[in-house]
């Protein structure tokens, strides 16, 4: 253990890049401010290369475990840096056409990337809470960024109010855990839970409040009520960022929390997660059937995908009738969660960028506004159709590979009925995804004029299209990186201290 601040070089660089972008905004002429997006994206790619070169095979801690630098943290740092670059490139045309103050927009996106990177490194509850709040405050501003749009103001207000409630629940849960266990570090919580054969009611209340707080952050049922309005009101690139980035960051934290801190109490929390997963995947997909606004539809679709990811969290351990916990197949669940996050990120960014390209011309967010898109812009229609098929989990696309890994992990851990319910929910989702494809390829547009898409947007859409096919057909390279992260997360010493006390295998 050391306090080597060079371990935080990627975070320092992203923070410096954010301030540099904010400063450049003061000196660039208005017609050249779109260059700030390119500066931000290129900077993130360079920082990604620096992070990989510096931290590869590094395993260390800062401040006695408050921040953990390992293969798992590095995987998610790379993921968030790449995601930030894609979101910024996807935003350039939208920001140029529809938003004022681009410097502040890109700067806040960069600060949110720092928050997500810190979340992946957090080894203690209060550190995680602070990083989560930095991310949340960035997203509050971004959702409300289109300040002359009443829907943006409404969505941002609801998001802030319910976000404050979720933060209060989370913080109260942390105080309960600290008051009764005397620690907030993941390692200390694991030791305390392993030392006690029965979970006290106070600790159970604390853990329930923490799960509820995280449930708000990821929009899990019954804590999802803010998501549709926030998604509809936010600028389209930020809707994509909400759907992908905030969920990935929260699940990066949740994976480490449940594995390193709460695994000894798996028999107590697994049922809660299973019920949340079942409700989330079913309700999200059923309510999506009734939506006519494309952003609200994808909001409920993302709620359904949170249900699949929660199923993966529940599958981190197998609990038998005697309360014995087995972790021999935990790597299947952790691999499935991370692969689904990667596949979902690529797919969702492709879908939202295609929708943004149409919106920039038509100013319509209705599903009916996509009518005749196959004739108005064949390339955009093709990418959007493939993205929808991938979200539904059809073969050869990224969503199929990730759902196969995730559902298989749940079935292998004895949650066969939950995996069956997830398959049923995916079949439901296919109906409303196909309704969008029907609009694009069968219905005729009121305005048949071609939709001209900027070259940058086409390049990004092309890269995401290739990513959806590549991960679906040949996921081995991505799985190697995920396995490296899983090995760091599920290192033998994580379970060694509690194996005897809890009957883990």
BAKE-114589 format. One record per residue (C-alpha): x, z, y; residue in three letters. Coordinates in pm, whole numbers, plus 32768, in hexadecimal, padded with zeros to 4 digits. Each point is the difference from the previous one (the first is absolute). Layout:
XZYALA ...
//
This chain:
800080008000UNK 80797FA8815BUNK 7F7F7FC2815DUNK 809A7EA7801CUNK 7F3E7F5D811AUNK 80887EAC7F9EUNK 7EF1800D7EF5UNK 7F057FD1811BUNK 80A77ECC8094UNK 7ED87F1A7FA6UNK 7F0B80E980B2UNK 80E4801C8131UNK 80237E84800BUNK 7E887FC37FF2UNK 7FC981058110UNK 810E7F5A80D5UNK 7F617EAC7FC2UNK 7EAF80878079UNK 8099807F8144UNK 80C07EBA802BUNK 7EBC7F397FE1UNK 7F5180E380F9UNK 81247FD280F2UNK 800B7E867FD7UNK 7E8D7FF78053UNK 8059806D8163UNK 80EF7EE08043UNK 7F687ED77F47UNK 7F187F1780BBUNK 7E997FFA7F82UNK 801B7EA77F62UNK 8130806F7F36UNK 7F7A814D7F80UNK 7F9D7F657EB5UNK 8176800C7FB1UNK 7FDE81797FDAUNK 7F517FC47EB4UNK 81247F327F7FUNK 80FC81068077UNK 7F3D81127F4CUNK 7FDA7F3F7EBAUNK 816C7F8B7FF4UNK 807181628053UNK 7F39808E7EDCUNK 80947EFF7F0FUNK 8161805B8072UNK 7FB481747FDAUNK 7F787FBC7EA2UNK 814D7F627FA0UNK 80BC812A8096UNK 7F2580FA7F44UNK 80327F527EB3UNK 81787FE48031UNK 802981688074UNK 7F1280C27F20UNK 800C7F457EB6UNK 803E80FC7EE5UNK 8000812080FEUNK 7F5F81497F9BUNK 801981148104UNK 7F3680F480D1UNK 7FEB80728169UNK 7FAD8161806FUNK 7FEE80937EA3UNK 7F057F057F7FUNK 7F247FC28131UNK 80607E917FE9UNK 80637F5C7EB9UNK 80CF7EC17FF4UNK 7FEC7F5E7EAAUNK 7FA07EBC7F54UNK 7E8E804A802CUNK 802180368177UNK 80D77EC5801FUNK 7EFC7F2C7F4CUNK 7EF1806780F3UNK 80E77FE2812DUNK 80417E987F9EUNK 7E8E7FCA7FC5UNK 7F9E80898156UNK 81117F4280BAUNK 7F967EB97F5BUNK 7E91804D803FUNK 8047804C816EUNK 80B27EB3802AUNK 7EDD7F437F61UNK 7EFB80B880D2UNK 80C07FB58140UNK 802B7E8F7FABUNK 7E8E7FF07FA7UNK 7FB1809D8152UNK 80C57F1580E2UNK 7EF37EF88033UNK 7EE180FC8008UNK 80B080DA8102UNK 805A7ED280D5UNK 7E947F8E8009UNK 7F398143800BUNK 80C781388064UNK 80B3807D8135UNK 814780C68005UNK 80AC7F707EC9UNK 813280DF802CUNK 7F36813C7FCDUNK 7F4B7F637ED8UNK 81407FA77F46UNK 80A581498062UNK 7EE480CD7F6DUNK 80087F337EBFUNK 8174804D7FE5UNK 7FC881758037UNK 7EFB7FF97EECUNK 81037F647F17UNK 80E781288048UNK 7EE580EE7FA6UNK 7FC27F4E7EB6UNK 817180097FA8UNK 800881778042UNK 7ECA80337F28UNK 80AE7F5F7ED7UNK 812880EF8030UNK 7F378140802FUNK 804C81157F06UNK 7F34810E80AEUNK 7E97801B8075UNK 803580418175UNK 80FE7EE8801CUNK 7F077F1A7F57UNK 7EED807880EBUNK 80CF7FB58138UNK 805A7EA47F80UNK 7E947FC17FA5UNK 7F8E8065815CUNK 81017F1C80A5UNK 7F747EE37F2FUNK 7E988063804EUNK 803880148178UNK 80A27EA97FFDUNK 7ED67F727F43UNK 7F0480A980E8UNK 80987F438125UNK 801D7EB67F44UNK 7E9680097F87UNK 7F8D80398168UNK 80F77F078093UNK 7EFF7EF8805FUNK 7F7B80E8810CUNK 7F057F0B8097UNK 7F587FD67EACUNK 7EE981047FCCUNK 802A7FED7E86UNK 817280538022UNK 7FAF812C80D8UNK 7EF380757F0EUNK 80D97FD27ECCUNK 812680AF80A3UNK 7F298127806EUNK 7F6F80337EA5UNK 815A7FDE7F67UNK 8093810580EEUNK 7EE780FC7FCDUNK 7FFC7FE77E86UNK 817C7FEB7FF7UNK 800F814A80BDUNK 7F1380997F00UNK 80D67F837EE0UNK 813A808B80A6UNK 7F5681548025UNK 7F9F80007E90UNK 815F7F9B7F9AUNK 80A6810880D9UNK 7F1381117F8AUNK 80477F9F7E99UNK 817680148043UNK 7FD4815C809AUNK 7F3E80727ECCUNK 81117F857F17UNK 8113809E80D3UNK 7F46814B8020UNK 7FCC80227E89UNK 81377F587F71UNK 80F680548116UNK 80907EA1801AUNK 7FAB7EA4807BUNK 81197F437F53UNK 7F977F267EDDUNK 810580997F1CUNK 7F9981628060UNK 7E8E7FB67FCBUNK 804D7F727EA8UNK 80C581377FA0UNK 7EEF80E9807FUNK 7EEE7F447F46UNK 80D07FF87EC2UNK 803E81788011UNK 7E8B8050800BUNK 7F2E7FAD7ECBUNK 7EBC7FF180C8UNK 7FC07F638152UNK 7F7180FD80F5UNK 7EBD7FA280B8UNK 80B6800A814FUNK 810A7F097F8EUNK 7EF27F207F6CUNK 7F4A80018150UNK 81477FA780AFUNK 80487EDF7F12UNK 7E997F848023UNK 80207FFD817CUNK 814A7F437FE9UNK 7F5E7EFE7F19UNK 7ED97FE580F2UNK 80EB7FCE8128UNK 80BD7EED7F4AUNK 7EB17F707F92UNK 7FA47FCF816FUNK 814B7F538045UNK 7FCF7F037EE6UNK 7E847FDC8033UNK 7FA080817EA8UNK 7E91804F7FBDUNK 7F6780E48084UNK 80FD7FFD8120UNK 7FE57E8D804BUNK 7EFC7FF98119UNK 80F97FA98113UNK 80947ECE7F56UNK 7EF97EED8032UNK 7FDD803D8179UNK 817780278035UNK 80477EC27F39UNK 7EF67F3B80BDUNK 806F80788157UNK 81787FDF7FD5UNK 80BF7EC08050UNK 800E7F327EC0UNK 817880337FBFUNK 7FCC81798029UNK 7EDB7FF57F10UNK 80F27F6E7F03UNK 80FF810A8058UNK 7EFB81137FD2UNK 7F967F707EB2UNK 81637FE87F7CUNK 80FB80D480C0UNK 7F4281438031UNK 7F8F80037E95UNK 81587FAD7F78UNK 809E811580D2UNK 7EFD81017F92UNK 802C7FA07E92UNK 817A800C8023UNK 7FD1816B806BUNK 7EF280457EFBUNK 80D77F817EE1UNK 812280E4805BUNK 7F1581258046UNK 7F447FEB7EB6UNK 81397FC07F2FUNK 80FA80EE809EUNK 7F1781178076UNK 7EB180007F50UNK 80497F847E9FUNK 7FF881607F67UNK 7E95801D8077UNK 7F967EA77F82UNK 7EED80987F2CUNK 7F618089813EUNK 80187ED680ECUNK 7FDA7EDA7F13UNK 7E8480207FE6UNK 7FDF7FFE817DUNK 80CF7EC2801AUNK 7F437F587EE2UNK 7EAE803F80A8UNK 80837F848150UNK 80907EC87F5AUNK 7EBA7FAD7F4DUNK 7F2880318137UNK 80F47F4280E0UNK 80277EC97F29UNK 7E897FE37FB7UNK 7F76804F815AUNK 81047F2F80B7UNK 7FB17EC87F35UNK 7E8680317FFEUNK 7FE2802D817AUNK 80E27ED2803AUNK 7EEE7F287F65UNK 7F208039812FUNK 80FE7FA88111UNK 7FEE7ECD80DEUNK 812F805280DBUNK 81447F997F53UNK 80C4812C8084UNK 7EF980FA7F8CUNK 7FF57F547EADUNK 8177801F7FD8UNK 7FE9816A8079UNK 7F1B80577EDEUNK 80D87F2C7F1BUNK 812F80D18066UNK 7F38813D7FB6UNK 7FC87F767EA1UNK 81777FC87FDAUNK 804081688068UNK 7F2D805E7ED2UNK 80E87F3B7F1CUNK 813080AC8098UNK 7F6081587FDBUNK 7FC87FAB7E93UNK 81797FCD7FEBUNK 803A8158809CUNK 7F16809A7EFCUNK 80C37F4B7EEEUNK 814B80A08062UNK 7FC381057EF1UNK 7F3480197EBFUNK 7F4581497FD7UNK 7F7A80647EA9UNK 7EDF80E77FB2UNK 80E381327FFCUNK 80807FBB8160UNK 81537F857F85UNK 809C7EFB80DFUNK 80C77ED57F86UNK 80D97F3380EBUNK 80997F157F00UNK 7F407ED5808FUNK 80138062816FUNK 80E77EDC804BUNK 7EED7F0B7F9BUNK 7F18808D8109UNK 810980168112UNK 80717E9B7FB7UNK 7E977F888006UNK 7FB880AA814FUNK 81367F6F80A7UNK 7FC87EA37F74UNK 7E9580058075UNK 806F806D815BUNK 80F37EDA8010UNK 7F047F037F79UNK 7EEB808780DFUNK 80E17FF08132UNK 80637E947FC8UNK 7E9A7F9B7FAFUNK 7F5480BB8119UNK 80F87F888106UNK 7FC17E987F8EUNK 7E8780318017UNK 8006809F8157UNK 80FA7F08808FUNK 7F237EE27F8CUNK 7ED080A7809FUNK 80C9803B813FUNK 80607E8F800EUNK 7E8F7FA27FF2UNK 7F97810D80F7UNK 81027F8C8101UNK 7F3D7EB98017UNK 7E9680597FAEUNK 7FEE81688084UNK 7F19804A7EDAUNK 802C81237F0AUNK 7ECC7FA87F34UNK 801F7F7E7E9DUNK 7F1D7EDF8067UNK 810B7F9F80FFUNK 80E07F947EDFUNK 7F0D7EED7F9BUNK 80AD7EB47FC6UNK 815C80968029UNK 80847F2D7EDEUNK 7FC77ECB80D7UNK 80628098814FUNK 814680997F83UNK 80477FBE7E8DUNK 814380CB7FF5UNK 7F6381398096UNK 7ED17FE17F1AUNK 80DF7FE17ECEUNK 80CE81348058UNK 7EC880CD804BUNK 7F5C7F927EB9UNK 8136805F7F38UNK 8011814F80B6UNK 7E9480487FA6UNK 803C7FA17E94UNK 813080E57FFDUNK 7F3781218093UNK 7EFD7FCA7EEFUNK 8113800E7EF8UNK 7FEB7EA07F71UNK 81227F887F22UNK 81437F668082UNK 7FDB80B6814DUNK 80AA81428071UNK 7EC280CF7FEEUNK 7FD57FB47E8EUNK 815E80777FA5UNK 7FE3813F80CDUNK 7EA480567F80UNK 80717FC07E9BUNK 812080FA8027UNK 7F23810080B1UNK 7ED47FED7F17UNK 80E480057ECFUNK 80A7813F8081UNK 7EAD80AB8026UNK 7F927F967EA4UNK 814A80747F65UNK 7FD0815B8099UNK 7EAA80277F61UNK 7F307F948130UNK 7F6E7ED97F46UNK 7EA380248097UNK 809480048160UNK 80C67EC37FB8UNK 7EBD7F607F81UNK 7F4E8067813FUNK 811C7F6580CCUNK 7FD67EB77F44UNK 7E89800A8046UNK 804380418173UNK 80F07ED68005UNK 7EEF7F237F70UNK 7F1680718118UNK 810B7FAA8100UNK 801E7E9F7F75UNK 7E9B7FB88075UNK 803C80448170UNK 81577F5D7FFEUNK 7F627EC57F6CUNK 7EF580088110UNK 81197FD180FFUNK 80997EE47F33UNK 7EA87F617FF1UNK 7FEB8001817CUNK 81567F5C801DUNK 7FD57EEF7EF9UNK 7E8A7FBB7FE2UNK 7F5380518149UNK 80217F16812AUNK 80878074814EUNK 7F347FE6813FUNK 813E7F9480B0UNK 80C97F1B7F17UNK 81287FDC80EBUNK 8154804E7F63UNK 80978159802EUNK 81677FDD8075UNK 80E281137F7BUNK 8152805280A2UNK 81347FAE7F34UNK 806C816F7FEDUNK 7EAE80617F6BUNK 801B7EE97EFFUNK 815E80717F9BUNK 7F92816B7FD5UNK 7EC97F947F3FUNK 80DB7F277F23UNK 80ED811F7FB5UNK 7EDE80E97FAAUNK 7F627EF17F26UNK 81447FDC7F3CUNK 8014817C7FE4UNK 7EA180187F6DUNK 80527EFA7EF7UNK 815F80817FB6UNK 7F98816B7FCCUNK 7EDD7F8F7F28UNK 80C77F137F24UNK 815580AC7FF6UNK 7FF68169807BUNK 814880607F53UNK 80DF800A813BUNK 7F0380DA80B9UNK 7FD580DB7ECBUNK 8178803A7FEFUNK 7FFE808E8161UNK 7EC980CC7FAFUNK 809C80877EC1UNK 8131806D80C8UNK 7F1A80BB80F0UNK 7F3980967EDFUNK 813C807B7F56UNK 806380B68140UNK 7EA480998025UNK 7FDD80647E94UNK 8163807E7FCEUNK 801A80F47EE0UNK 8051812880E3UNK 7EAA7FD880A6UNK 7F58807C7EC2UNK 811180CE7F5EUNK 7FBB813F80C5UNK 7E8E80067FA6UNK 7FF57F617EA7UNK 800D81457F3EUNK 7F0680B980D9UNK 7EF57EF27FFBUNK 802B7F627EABUNK 80697EB28090UNK 808F7EFA7F1CUNK 
//
